Amino acid sequence: MSKTIQDYMALPYTIEIIPDDGAWFIRIKELSGCITEVDAWDEIQAAVDEIKHLWLELALEKGRPIPEPLGLPTHS
């Protein structure tokens, strides 16, 4: 059974938050190119949810592979 965007959104991806000259640079480590920047700390969670959703939506539409979060057990 294929995973839905909601399935992927619920997974614990690694989020890197880096101070950047008065702003915050955010990257989801496992999702290549999934990055953004916000001006305030309290904007981070909404920005993470938005970029992750957009990245996953595009990957699913294009049929691209979506990596699992680091550290999750894999099943063969």
N, CA, C, O and CB atoms as a CASP TS submission, in Angstrom:
PFRMAT TS
TARGET T0000
AUTHOR 0000-0000-0000
METHOD Language model
MODEL 1
PARENT N/A
ATOM      1  N   MET     1       0.840  -1.175   0.000  1.00  0.00           N
ATOM      2  CA  MET     1       0.000   0.000   0.000  1.00  0.00           C
ATOM      3  C   MET     1       0.888   1.242   0.000  1.00  0.00           C
ATOM      4  O   MET     1       1.855   1.315   0.758  1.00  0.00           O
ATOM      5  CB  MET     1      -0.957  -0.004   1.216  1.00  0.00           C
ATOM      6  N   SER     2       0.571   2.188  -0.822  1.00  0.00           N
ATOM      7  CA  SER     2       1.344   3.414  -0.937  1.00  0.00           C
ATOM      8  C   SER     2       1.031   4.361   0.211  1.00  0.00           C
ATOM      9  O   SER     2      -0.100   4.427   0.691  1.00  0.00           O
ATOM     10  CB  SER     2       1.067   4.095  -2.273  1.00  0.00           C
ATOM     11  N   LYS     3       2.047   5.088   0.639  1.00  0.00           N
ATOM     12  CA  LYS     3       1.859   6.083   1.683  1.00  0.00           C
ATOM     13  C   LYS     3       1.238   7.338   1.089  1.00  0.00           C
ATOM     14  O   LYS     3       1.482   7.683  -0.067  1.00  0.00           O
ATOM     15  CB  LYS     3       3.196   6.411   2.376  1.00  0.00           C
ATOM     16  N   THR     4       0.438   8.009   1.894  1.00  0.00           N
ATOM     17  CA  THR     4      -0.164   9.273   1.498  1.00  0.00           C
ATOM     18  C   THR     4       0.686  10.419   2.027  1.00  0.00           C
ATOM     19  O   THR     4       1.615  10.213   2.808  1.00  0.00           O
ATOM     20  CB  THR     4      -1.621   9.381   2.015  1.00  0.00           C
ATOM     21  N   ILE     5       0.357  11.614   1.597  1.00  0.00           N
ATOM     22  CA  ILE     5       1.078  12.788   2.093  1.00  0.00           C
ATOM     23  C   ILE     5       0.912  12.910   3.610  1.00  0.00           C
ATOM     24  O   ILE     5       1.839  13.336   4.299  1.00  0.00           O
ATOM     25  CB  ILE     5       0.574  14.073   1.391  1.00  0.00           C
ATOM     26  N   GLN     6      -0.255  12.541   4.134  1.00  0.00           N
ATOM     27  CA  GLN     6      -0.477  12.597   5.578  1.00  0.00           C
ATOM     28  C   GLN     6       0.425  11.610   6.311  1.00  0.00           C
ATOM     29  O   GLN     6       0.915  11.903   7.402  1.00  0.00           O
ATOM     30  CB  GLN     6      -1.945  12.309   5.904  1.00  0.00           C
ATOM     31  N   ASP     7       0.644  10.428   5.704  1.00  0.00           N
ATOM     32  CA  ASP     7       1.551   9.446   6.304  1.00  0.00           C
ATOM     33  C   ASP     7       2.957  10.027   6.430  1.00  0.00           C
ATOM     34  O   ASP     7       3.591   9.925   7.480  1.00  0.00           O
ATOM     35  CB  ASP     7       1.581   8.150   5.465  1.00  0.00           C
ATOM     36  N   TYR     8       3.433  10.636   5.344  1.00  0.00           N
ATOM     37  CA  TYR     8       4.775  11.229   5.358  1.00  0.00           C
ATOM     38  C   TYR     8       4.853  12.442   6.287  1.00  0.00           C
ATOM     39  O   TYR     8       5.868  12.638   6.956  1.00  0.00           O
ATOM     40  CB  TYR     8       5.184  11.636   3.942  1.00  0.00           C
ATOM     41  N   MET     9       3.809  13.248   6.336  1.00  0.00           N
ATOM     42  CA  MET     9       3.811  14.426   7.206  1.00  0.00           C
ATOM     43  C   MET     9       3.959  14.033   8.677  1.00  0.00           C
ATOM     44  O   MET     9       4.519  14.790   9.470  1.00  0.00           O
ATOM     45  CB  MET     9       2.522  15.234   7.006  1.00  0.00           C
ATOM     46  N   ALA    10       3.464  12.867   9.034  1.00  0.00           N
ATOM     47  CA  ALA    10       3.514  12.409  10.426  1.00  0.00           C
ATOM     48  C   ALA    10       4.873  11.835  10.821  1.00  0.00           C
ATOM     49  O   ALA    10       5.131  11.625  12.006  1.00  0.00           O
ATOM     50  CB  ALA    10       2.448  11.368  10.658  1.00  0.00           C
ATOM     51  N   LEU    11       5.740  11.580   9.850  1.00  0.00           N
ATOM     52  CA  LEU    11       7.036  10.986  10.163  1.00  0.00           C
ATOM     53  C   LEU    11       7.992  12.006  10.784  1.00  0.00           C
ATOM     54  O   LEU    11       7.929  13.195  10.468  1.00  0.00           O
ATOM     55  CB  LEU    11       7.655  10.392   8.904  1.00  0.00           C
ATOM     56  N   PRO    12       8.874  11.539  11.663  1.00  0.00           N
ATOM     57  CA  PRO    12       9.783  12.446  12.380  1.00  0.00           C
ATOM     58  C   PRO    12      11.061  12.768  11.596  1.00  0.00           C
ATOM     59  O   PRO    12      12.136  12.265  11.922  1.00  0.00           O
ATOM     60  CB  PRO    12      10.158  11.839  13.716  1.00  0.00           C
ATOM     61  N   TYR    13      10.939  13.597  10.574  1.00  0.00           N
ATOM     62  CA  TYR    13      12.107  14.003   9.800  1.00  0.00           C
ATOM     63  C   TYR    13      13.012  14.902  10.641  1.00  0.00           C
ATOM     64  O   TYR    13      12.549  15.573  11.564  1.00  0.00           O
ATOM     65  CB  TYR    13      11.676  14.729   8.507  1.00  0.00           C
ATOM     66  N   THR    14      14.288  14.910  10.319  1.00  0.00           N
ATOM     67  CA  THR    14      15.277  15.718  11.024  1.00  0.00           C
ATOM     68  C   THR    14      15.199  17.163  10.546  1.00  0.00           C
ATOM     69  O   THR    14      15.360  17.441   9.358  1.00  0.00           O
ATOM     70  CB  THR    14      16.699  15.153  10.815  1.00  0.00           C
ATOM     71  N   ILE    15      14.954  18.070  11.471  1.00  0.00           N
ATOM     72  CA  ILE    15      14.843  19.495  11.141  1.00  0.00           C
ATOM     73  C   ILE    15      16.063  20.212  11.701  1.00  0.00           C
ATOM     74  O   ILE    15      16.342  20.139  12.898  1.00  0.00           O
ATOM     75  CB  ILE    15      13.516  20.116  11.710  1.00  0.00           C
ATOM     76  N   GLU    16      16.782  20.899  10.835  1.00  0.00           N
ATOM     77  CA  GLU    16      17.933  21.695  11.250  1.00  0.00           C
ATOM     78  C   GLU    16      17.519  23.166  11.259  1.00  0.00           C
ATOM     79  O   GLU    16      16.948  23.667  10.290  1.00  0.00           O
ATOM     80  CB  GLU    16      19.162  21.458  10.303  1.00  0.00           C
ATOM     81  N   ILE    17      17.813  23.846  12.361  1.00  0.00           N
ATOM     82  CA  ILE    17      17.494  25.264  12.510  1.00  0.00           C
ATOM     83  C   ILE    17      18.801  25.989  12.783  1.00  0.00           C
ATOM     84  O   ILE    17      19.491  25.706  13.762  1.00  0.00           O
ATOM     85  CB  ILE    17      16.442  25.514  13.662  1.00  0.00           C
ATOM     86  N   ILE    18      19.132  26.929  11.903  1.00  0.00           N
ATOM     87  CA  ILE    18      20.412  27.623  11.978  1.00  0.00           C
ATOM     88  C   ILE    18      20.166  29.127  12.026  1.00  0.00           C
ATOM     89  O   ILE    18      19.502  29.669  11.143  1.00  0.00           O
ATOM     90  CB  ILE    18      21.319  27.251  10.775  1.00  0.00           C
ATOM     91  N   PRO    19      20.702  29.820  13.062  1.00  0.00           N
ATOM     92  CA  PRO    19      20.577  31.279  13.082  1.00  0.00           C
ATOM     93  C   PRO    19      21.289  31.873  11.870  1.00  0.00           C
ATOM     94  O   PRO    19      22.375  31.428  11.496  1.00  0.00           O
ATOM     95  CB  PRO    19      21.158  31.867  14.398  1.00  0.00           C
ATOM     96  N   ASP    20      20.668  32.880  11.264  1.00  0.00           N
ATOM     97  CA  ASP    20      21.225  33.461  10.045  1.00  0.00           C
ATOM     98  C   ASP    20      21.003  34.976  10.028  1.00  0.00           C
ATOM     99  O   ASP    20      20.029  35.459   9.450  1.00  0.00           O
ATOM    100  CB  ASP    20      20.592  32.808   8.794  1.00  0.00           C
ATOM    101  N   ASP    21      21.905  35.715  10.659  1.00  0.00           N
ATOM    102  CA  ASP    21      21.885  37.185  10.613  1.00  0.00           C
ATOM    103  C   ASP    21      20.516  37.771  10.965  1.00  0.00           C
ATOM    104  O   ASP    21      19.949  38.551  10.200  1.00  0.00           O
ATOM    105  CB  ASP    21      22.297  37.662   9.230  1.00  0.00           C
ATOM    106  N   GLY    22      19.991  37.384  12.138  1.00  0.00           N
ATOM    107  CA  GLY    22      18.712  37.914  12.595  1.00  0.00           C
ATOM    108  C   GLY    22      17.505  37.123  12.136  1.00  0.00           C
ATOM    109  O   GLY    22      16.377  37.452  12.503  1.00  0.00           O
ATOM    110  N   ALA    23      17.716  36.099  11.351  1.00  0.00           N
ATOM    111  CA  ALA    23      16.628  35.243  10.883  1.00  0.00           C
ATOM    112  C   ALA    23      16.976  33.794  11.237  1.00  0.00           C
ATOM    113  O   ALA    23      17.969  33.534  11.916  1.00  0.00           O
ATOM    114  CB  ALA    23      16.393  35.410   9.334  1.00  0.00           C
ATOM    115  N   TRP    24      16.165  32.875  10.779  1.00  0.00           N
ATOM    116  CA  TRP    24      16.391  31.448  11.026  1.00  0.00           C
ATOM    117  C   TRP    24      16.313  30.697   9.705  1.00  0.00           C
ATOM    118  O   TRP    24      15.322  30.795   8.981  1.00  0.00           O
ATOM    119  CB  TRP    24      15.354  30.882  12.044  1.00  0.00           C
ATOM    120  N   PHE    25      17.362  29.950   9.400  1.00  0.00           N
ATOM    121  CA  PHE    25      17.429  29.101   8.213  1.00  0.00           C
ATOM    122  C   PHE    25      16.982  27.713   8.647  1.00  0.00           C
ATOM    123  O   PHE    25      17.475  27.181   9.642  1.00  0.00           O
ATOM    124  CB  PHE    25      18.884  29.078   7.580  1.00  0.00           C
ATOM    125  N   ILE    26      16.050  27.125   7.904  1.00  0.00           N
ATOM    126  CA  ILE    26      15.479  25.827   8.273  1.00  0.00           C
ATOM    127  C   ILE    26      15.651  24.847   7.122  1.00  0.00           C
ATOM    128  O   ILE    26      15.412  25.175   5.960  1.00  0.00           O
ATOM    129  CB  ILE    26      13.980  25.966   8.648  1.00  0.00           C
ATOM    130  N   ARG    27      16.074  23.632   7.477  1.00  0.00           N
ATOM    131  CA  ARG    27      16.265  22.595   6.466  1.00  0.00           C
ATOM    132  C   ARG    27      15.750  21.279   7.022  1.00  0.00           C
ATOM    133  O   ARG    27      15.991  20.946   8.182  1.00  0.00           O
ATOM    134  CB  ARG    27      17.764  22.477   6.051  1.00  0.00           C
ATOM    135  N   ILE    28      15.038  20.532   6.186  1.00  0.00           N
ATOM    136  CA  ILE    28      14.656  19.170   6.540  1.00  0.00           C
ATOM    137  C   ILE    28      15.707  18.270   5.908  1.00  0.00           C
ATOM    138  O   ILE    28      15.762  18.105   4.689  1.00  0.00           O
ATOM    139  CB  ILE    28      13.183  18.808   6.048  1.00  0.00           C
ATOM    140  N   LYS    29      16.528  17.699   6.758  1.00  0.00           N
ATOM    141  CA  LYS    29      17.759  17.029   6.338  1.00  0.00           C
ATOM    142  C   LYS    29      17.549  15.935   5.286  1.00  0.00           C
ATOM    143  O   LYS    29      18.295  15.874   4.309  1.00  0.00           O
ATOM    144  CB  LYS    29      18.429  16.433   7.535  1.00  0.00           C
ATOM    145  N   GLU    30      16.570  15.092   5.468  1.00  0.00           N
ATOM    146  CA  GLU    30      16.379  13.950   4.572  1.00  0.00           C
ATOM    147  C   GLU    30      15.744  14.323   3.231  1.00  0.00           C
ATOM    148  O   GLU    30      15.816  13.546   2.279  1.00  0.00           O
ATOM    149  CB  GLU    30      15.526  12.918   5.251  1.00  0.00           C
ATOM    150  N   LEU    31      15.130  15.492   3.147  1.00  0.00           N
ATOM    151  CA  LEU    31      14.419  15.896   1.934  1.00  0.00           C
ATOM    152  C   LEU    31      15.258  16.932   1.189  1.00  0.00           C
ATOM    153  O   LEU    31      15.182  18.126   1.475  1.00  0.00           O
ATOM    154  CB  LEU    31      13.004  16.468   2.274  1.00  0.00           C
ATOM    155  N   SER    32      16.037  16.476   0.255  1.00  0.00           N
ATOM    156  CA  SER    32      16.990  17.318  -0.464  1.00  0.00           C
ATOM    157  C   SER    32      16.319  18.554  -1.075  1.00  0.00           C
ATOM    158  O   SER    32      15.361  18.445  -1.839  1.00  0.00           O
ATOM    159  CB  SER    32      17.676  16.509  -1.558  1.00  0.00           C
ATOM    160  N   GLY    33      16.845  19.725  -0.720  1.00  0.00           N
ATOM    161  CA  GLY    33      16.303  20.973  -1.246  1.00  0.00           C
ATOM    162  C   GLY    33      15.120  21.521  -0.476  1.00  0.00           C
ATOM    163  O   GLY    33      14.566  22.551  -0.859  1.00  0.00           O
ATOM    164  N   CYS    34      14.723  20.869   0.588  1.00  0.00           N
ATOM    165  CA  CYS    34      13.583  21.313   1.395  1.00  0.00           C
ATOM    166  C   CYS    34      14.097  22.297   2.444  1.00  0.00           C
ATOM    167  O   CYS    34      14.464  21.911   3.554  1.00  0.00           O
ATOM    168  CB  CYS    34      12.849  20.093   2.074  1.00  0.00           C
ATOM    169  N   ILE    35      14.115  23.588   2.063  1.00  0.00           N
ATOM    170  CA  ILE    35      14.690  24.631   2.909  1.00  0.00           C
ATOM    171  C   ILE    35      13.819  25.883   2.882  1.00  0.00           C
ATOM    172  O   ILE    35      13.048  26.104   1.947  1.00  0.00           O
ATOM    173  CB  ILE    35      16.122  24.966   2.454  1.00  0.00           C
ATOM    174  N   THR    36      13.958  26.689   3.918  1.00  0.00           N
ATOM    175  CA  THR    36      13.284  27.988   3.965  1.00  0.00           C
ATOM    176  C   THR    36      13.988  28.855   4.990  1.00  0.00           C
ATOM    177  O   THR    36      14.913  28.410   5.670  1.00  0.00           O
ATOM    178  CB  THR    36      11.769  27.836   4.311  1.00  0.00           C
ATOM    179  N   GLU    37      13.545  30.088   5.092  1.00  0.00           N
ATOM    180  CA  GLU    37      14.076  31.013   6.078  1.00  0.00           C
ATOM    181  C   GLU    37      12.915  31.834   6.633  1.00  0.00           C
ATOM    182  O   GLU    37      12.018  32.243   5.896  1.00  0.00           O
ATOM    183  CB  GLU    37      15.178  31.933   5.458  1.00  0.00           C
ATOM    184  N   VAL    38      12.948  32.067   7.942  1.00  0.00           N
ATOM    185  CA  VAL    38      11.923  32.885   8.591  1.00  0.00           C
ATOM    186  C   VAL    38      12.592  33.976   9.413  1.00  0.00           C
ATOM    187  O   VAL    38      13.771  33.879   9.755  1.00  0.00           O
ATOM    188  CB  VAL    38      11.000  32.015   9.486  1.00  0.00           C
ATOM    189  N   ASP    39      11.832  35.009   9.721  1.00  0.00           N
ATOM    190  CA  ASP    39      12.368  36.136  10.488  1.00  0.00           C
ATOM    191  C   ASP    39      12.193  36.000  11.992  1.00  0.00           C
ATOM    192  O   ASP    39      12.903  36.656  12.755  1.00  0.00           O
ATOM    193  CB  ASP    39      11.717  37.398  10.038  1.00  0.00           C
ATOM    194  N   ALA    40      11.269  35.166  12.428  1.00  0.00           N
ATOM    195  CA  ALA    40      10.984  35.051  13.857  1.00  0.00           C
ATOM    196  C   ALA    40      10.909  33.590  14.282  1.00  0.00           C
ATOM    197  O   ALA    40      10.435  32.732  13.538  1.00  0.00           O
ATOM    198  CB  ALA    40       9.676  35.768  14.201  1.00  0.00           C
ATOM    199  N   TRP    41      11.385  33.329  15.493  1.00  0.00           N
ATOM    200  CA  TRP    41      11.397  31.959  16.034  1.00  0.00           C
ATOM    201  C   TRP    41       9.993  31.356  16.033  1.00  0.00           C
ATOM    202  O   TRP    41       9.848  30.170  15.737  1.00  0.00           O
ATOM    203  CB  TRP    41      11.972  31.950  17.467  1.00  0.00           C
ATOM    204  N   ASP    42       8.978  32.115  16.346  1.00  0.00           N
ATOM    205  CA  ASP    42       7.625  31.558  16.431  1.00  0.00           C
ATOM    206  C   ASP    42       7.009  31.241  15.070  1.00  0.00           C
ATOM    207  O   ASP    42       5.900  30.710  15.012  1.00  0.00           O
ATOM    208  CB  ASP    42       6.732  32.516  17.164  1.00  0.00           C
ATOM    209  N   GLU    43       7.696  31.551  13.988  1.00  0.00           N
ATOM    210  CA  GLU    43       7.234  31.207  12.638  1.00  0.00           C
ATOM    211  C   GLU    43       7.782  29.855  12.165  1.00  0.00           C
ATOM    212  O   GLU    43       7.379  29.349  11.118  1.00  0.00           O
ATOM    213  CB  GLU    43       7.643  32.301  11.653  1.00  0.00           C
ATOM    214  N   ILE    44       8.689  29.284  12.932  1.00  0.00           N
ATOM    215  CA  ILE    44       9.405  28.091  12.471  1.00  0.00           C
ATOM    216  C   ILE    44       8.479  26.907  12.220  1.00  0.00           C
ATOM    217  O   ILE    44       8.539  26.313  11.143  1.00  0.00           O
ATOM    218  CB  ILE    44      10.457  27.700  13.482  1.00  0.00           C
ATOM    219  N   GLN    45       7.622  26.542  13.177  1.00  0.00           N
ATOM    220  CA  GLN    45       6.787  25.345  13.011  1.00  0.00           C
ATOM    221  C   GLN    45       5.878  25.446  11.797  1.00  0.00           C
ATOM    222  O   GLN    45       5.747  24.484  11.041  1.00  0.00           O
ATOM    223  CB  GLN    45       5.948  25.113  14.256  1.00  0.00           C
ATOM    224  N   ALA    46       5.253  26.589  11.603  1.00  0.00           N
ATOM    225  CA  ALA    46       4.377  26.756  10.440  1.00  0.00           C
ATOM    226  C   ALA    46       5.182  26.653   9.147  1.00  0.00           C
ATOM    227  O   ALA    46       4.713  26.077   8.166  1.00  0.00           O
ATOM    228  CB  ALA    46       3.640  28.112  10.503  1.00  0.00           C
ATOM    229  N   ALA    47       6.394  27.212   9.144  1.00  0.00           N
ATOM    230  CA  ALA    47       7.243  27.148   7.947  1.00  0.00           C
ATOM    231  C   ALA    47       7.673  25.717   7.666  1.00  0.00           C
ATOM    232  O   ALA    47       7.689  25.293   6.510  1.00  0.00           O
ATOM    233  CB  ALA    47       8.480  28.046   8.110  1.00  0.00           C
ATOM    234  N   VAL    48       8.021  24.972   8.699  1.00  0.00           N
ATOM    235  CA  VAL    48       8.406  23.563   8.528  1.00  0.00           C
ATOM    236  C   VAL    48       7.243  22.773   7.936  1.00  0.00           C
ATOM    237  O   VAL    48       7.423  22.016   6.983  1.00  0.00           O
ATOM    238  CB  VAL    48       8.846  22.941   9.882  1.00  0.00           C
ATOM    239  N   ASP    49       6.063  22.949   8.498  1.00  0.00           N
ATOM    240  CA  ASP    49       4.889  22.224   7.997  1.00  0.00           C
ATOM    241  C   ASP    49       4.621  22.568   6.530  1.00  0.00           C
ATOM    242  O   ASP    49       4.303  21.687   5.731  1.00  0.00           O
ATOM    243  CB  ASP    49       3.647  22.552   8.853  1.00  0.00           C
ATOM    244  N   GLU    50       4.749  23.838   6.185  1.00  0.00           N
ATOM    245  CA  GLU    50       4.482  24.269   4.815  1.00  0.00           C
ATOM    246  C   GLU    50       5.504  23.710   3.822  1.00  0.00           C
ATOM    247  O   GLU    50       5.126  23.160   2.788  1.00  0.00           O
ATOM    248  CB  GLU    50       4.474  25.786   4.743  1.00  0.00           C
ATOM    249  N   ILE    51       6.793  23.850   4.131  1.00  0.00           N
ATOM    250  CA  ILE    51       7.792  23.375   3.163  1.00  0.00           C
ATOM    251  C   ILE    51       7.785  21.860   3.034  1.00  0.00           C
ATOM    252  O   ILE    51       7.986  21.322   1.945  1.00  0.00           O
ATOM    253  CB  ILE    51       9.182  23.844   3.568  1.00  0.00           C
ATOM    254  N   LYS    52       7.550  21.168   4.156  1.00  0.00           N
ATOM    255  CA  LYS    52       7.497  19.705   4.096  1.00  0.00           C
ATOM    256  C   LYS    52       6.307  19.259   3.247  1.00  0.00           C
ATOM    257  O   LYS    52       6.443  18.366   2.410  1.00  0.00           O
ATOM    258  CB  LYS    52       7.400  19.100   5.522  1.00  0.00           C
ATOM    259  N   HIS    53       5.155  19.870   3.455  1.00  0.00           N
ATOM    260  CA  HIS    53       3.960  19.516   2.682  1.00  0.00           C
ATOM    261  C   HIS    53       4.176  19.774   1.193  1.00  0.00           C
ATOM    262  O   HIS    53       3.859  18.922   0.364  1.00  0.00           O
ATOM    263  CB  HIS    53       2.742  20.310   3.182  1.00  0.00           C
ATOM    264  N   LEU    54       4.712  20.943   0.852  1.00  0.00           N
ATOM    265  CA  LEU    54       4.952  21.274  -0.560  1.00  0.00           C
ATOM    266  C   LEU    54       5.958  20.323  -1.198  1.00  0.00           C
ATOM    267  O   LEU    54       5.760  19.874  -2.326  1.00  0.00           O
ATOM    268  CB  LEU    54       5.450  22.715  -0.691  1.00  0.00           C
ATOM    269  N   TRP    55       7.038  20.014  -0.479  1.00  0.00           N
ATOM    270  CA  TRP    55       8.063  19.107  -1.002  1.00  0.00           C
ATOM    271  C   TRP    55       7.464  17.727  -1.253  1.00  0.00           C
ATOM    272  O   TRP    55       7.659  17.145  -2.321  1.00  0.00           O
ATOM    273  CB  TRP    55       9.256  19.006  -0.021  1.00  0.00           C
ATOM    274  N   LEU    56       6.737  17.207  -0.272  1.00  0.00           N
ATOM    275  CA  LEU    56       6.146  15.874  -0.387  1.00  0.00           C
ATOM    276  C   LEU    56       5.085  15.825  -1.485  1.00  0.00           C
ATOM    277  O   LEU    56       5.016  14.858  -2.243  1.00  0.00           O
ATOM    278  CB  LEU    56       5.533  15.450   0.949  1.00  0.00           C
ATOM    279  N   GLU    57       4.270  16.858  -1.569  1.00  0.00           N
ATOM    280  CA  GLU    57       3.226  16.930  -2.599  1.00  0.00           C
ATOM    281  C   GLU    57       3.841  16.840  -4.002  1.00  0.00           C
ATOM    282  O   GLU    57       3.365  16.085  -4.849  1.00  0.00           O
ATOM    283  CB  GLU    57       2.413  18.241  -2.454  1.00  0.00           C
ATOM    284  N   LEU    58       4.883  17.605  -4.231  1.00  0.00           N
ATOM    285  CA  LEU    58       5.545  17.584  -5.538  1.00  0.00           C
ATOM    286  C   LEU    58       6.198  16.234  -5.815  1.00  0.00           C
ATOM    287  O   LEU    58       6.107  15.712  -6.926  1.00  0.00           O
ATOM    288  CB  LEU    58       6.594  18.693  -5.617  1.00  0.00           C
ATOM    289  N   ALA    59       6.853  15.674  -4.809  1.00  0.00           N
ATOM    290  CA  ALA    59       7.496  14.365  -4.988  1.00  0.00           C
ATOM    291  C   ALA    59       6.461  13.292  -5.334  1.00  0.00           C
ATOM    292  O   ALA    59       6.696  12.466  -6.216  1.00  0.00           O
ATOM    293  CB  ALA    59       8.269  13.965  -3.711  1.00  0.00           C
ATOM    294  N   LEU    60       5.336  13.300  -4.654  1.00  0.00           N
ATOM    295  CA  LEU    60       4.288  12.316  -4.939  1.00  0.00           C
ATOM    296  C   LEU    60       3.700  12.516  -6.334  1.00  0.00           C
ATOM    297  O   LEU    60       3.466  11.546  -7.055  1.00  0.00           O
ATOM    298  CB  LEU    60       3.178  12.403  -3.886  1.00  0.00           C
ATOM    299  N   GLU    61       3.459  13.778  -6.718  1.00  0.00           N
ATOM    300  CA  GLU    61       2.927  14.066  -8.058  1.00  0.00           C
ATOM    301  C   GLU    61       3.869  13.594  -9.152  1.00  0.00           C
ATOM    302  O   GLU    61       3.429  13.070 -10.176  1.00  0.00           O
ATOM    303  CB  GLU    61       2.668  15.558  -8.215  1.00  0.00           C
ATOM    304  N   LYS    62       5.168  13.781  -8.936  1.00  0.00           N
ATOM    305  CA  LYS    62       6.176  13.422  -9.946  1.00  0.00           C
ATOM    306  C   LYS    62       6.618  11.968  -9.860  1.00  0.00           C
ATOM    307  O   LYS    62       7.385  11.502 -10.703  1.00  0.00           O
ATOM    308  CB  LYS    62       7.384  14.316  -9.803  1.00  0.00           C
ATOM    309  N   GLY    63       6.143  11.249  -8.851  1.00  0.00           N
ATOM    310  CA  GLY    63       6.535   9.853  -8.680  1.00  0.00           C
ATOM    311  C   GLY    63       7.975   9.685  -8.220  1.00  0.00           C
ATOM    312  O   GLY    63       8.593   8.650  -8.469  1.00  0.00           O
ATOM    313  N   ARG    64       8.505  10.691  -7.554  1.00  0.00           N
ATOM    314  CA  ARG    64       9.886  10.642  -7.078  1.00  0.00           C
ATOM    315  C   ARG    64       9.957   9.858  -5.767  1.00  0.00           C
ATOM    316  O   ARG    64       8.997   9.845  -4.996  1.00  0.00           O
ATOM    317  CB  ARG    64      10.452  12.073  -6.888  1.00  0.00           C
ATOM    318  N   PRO    65      11.087   9.208  -5.517  1.00  0.00           N
ATOM    319  CA  PRO    65      11.234   8.490  -4.243  1.00  0.00           C
ATOM    320  C   PRO    65      11.290   9.477  -3.077  1.00  0.00           C
ATOM    321  O   PRO    65      11.860  10.562  -3.186  1.00  0.00           O
ATOM    322  CB  PRO    65      12.508   7.606  -4.257  1.00  0.00           C
ATOM    323  N   ILE    66      10.690   9.076  -1.973  1.00  0.00           N
ATOM    324  CA  ILE    66      10.684   9.906  -0.773  1.00  0.00           C
ATOM    325  C   ILE    66      11.438   9.143   0.313  1.00  0.00           C
ATOM    326  O   ILE    66      11.021   8.058   0.719  1.00  0.00           O
ATOM    327  CB  ILE    66       9.215  10.258  -0.316  1.00  0.00           C
ATOM    328  N   PRO    67      12.546   9.710   0.781  1.00  0.00           N
ATOM    329  CA  PRO    67      13.320   9.005   1.809  1.00  0.00           C
ATOM    330  C   PRO    67      12.582   8.978   3.144  1.00  0.00           C
ATOM    331  O   PRO    67      11.799   9.871   3.468  1.00  0.00           O
ATOM    332  CB  PRO    67      14.691   9.662   1.985  1.00  0.00           C
ATOM    333  N   GLU    68      12.857   7.935   3.896  1.00  0.00           N
ATOM    334  CA  GLU    68      12.328   7.841   5.253  1.00  0.00           C
ATOM    335  C   GLU    68      13.217   8.682   6.164  1.00  0.00           C
ATOM    336  O   GLU    68      14.365   8.962   5.822  1.00  0.00           O
ATOM    337  CB  GLU    68      12.262   6.349   5.743  1.00  0.00           C
ATOM    338  N   PRO    69      12.695   9.083   7.315  1.00  0.00           N
ATOM    339  CA  PRO    69      13.527   9.815   8.266  1.00  0.00           C
ATOM    340  C   PRO    69      14.722   8.980   8.721  1.00  0.00           C
ATOM    341  O   PRO    69      14.647   7.752   8.763  1.00  0.00           O
ATOM    342  CB  PRO    69      12.696  10.241   9.474  1.00  0.00           C
ATOM    343  N   LEU    70      15.814   9.644   9.059  1.00  0.00           N
ATOM    344  CA  LEU    70      17.001   8.951   9.560  1.00  0.00           C
ATOM    345  C   LEU    70      16.670   8.267  10.883  1.00  0.00           C
ATOM    346  O   LEU    70      15.926   8.793  11.711  1.00  0.00           O
ATOM    347  CB  LEU    70      18.188   9.939   9.737  1.00  0.00           C
ATOM    348  N   GLY    71      17.240   7.093  11.051  1.00  0.00           N
ATOM    349  CA  GLY    71      17.072   6.400  12.316  1.00  0.00           C
ATOM    350  C   GLY    71      15.825   5.543  12.421  1.00  0.00           C
ATOM    351  O   GLY    71      15.673   4.818  13.404  1.00  0.00           O
ATOM    352  N   LEU    72      14.929   5.598  11.450  1.00  0.00           N
ATOM    353  CA  LEU    72      13.754   4.725  11.495  1.00  0.00           C
ATOM    354  C   LEU    72      14.148   3.336  11.016  1.00  0.00           C
ATOM    355  O   LEU    72      14.954   3.203  10.095  1.00  0.00           O
ATOM    356  CB  LEU    72      12.594   5.297  10.629  1.00  0.00           C
ATOM    357  N   PRO    73      13.593   2.310  11.626  1.00  0.00           N
ATOM    358  CA  PRO    73      13.893   0.963  11.141  1.00  0.00           C
ATOM    359  C   PRO    73      13.356   0.784   9.719  1.00  0.00           C
ATOM    360  O   PRO    73      12.296   1.307   9.376  1.00  0.00           O
ATOM    361  CB  PRO    73      13.289  -0.107  12.086  1.00  0.00           C
ATOM    362  N   THR    74      14.088   0.052   8.912  1.00  0.00           N
ATOM    363  CA  THR    74      13.624  -0.240   7.547  1.00  0.00           C
ATOM    364  C   THR    74      13.162  -1.684   7.477  1.00  0.00           C
ATOM    365  O   THR    74      13.672  -2.547   8.192  1.00  0.00           O
ATOM    366  CB  THR    74      14.747   0.027   6.497  1.00  0.00           C
ATOM    367  N   HIS    75      12.207  -1.934   6.624  1.00  0.00           N
ATOM    368  CA  HIS    75      11.658  -3.285   6.452  1.00  0.00           C
ATOM    369  C   HIS    75      11.961  -3.735   5.036  1.00  0.00           C
ATOM    370  O   HIS    75      11.852  -2.964   4.082  1.00  0.00           O
ATOM    371  CB  HIS    75      10.112  -3.326   6.739  1.00  0.00           C
ATOM    372  N   SER    76      12.344  -5.003   4.918  1.00  0.00           N
ATOM    373  CA  SER    76      12.620  -5.519   3.583  1.00  0.00           C
ATOM    374  C   SER    76      11.570  -6.502   3.153  1.00  0.00           C
ATOM    375  O   SER    76      11.643  -7.040   2.048  1.00  0.00           O
ATOM    376  CB  SER    76      13.980  -6.166   3.529  1.00  0.00           C
TER
END
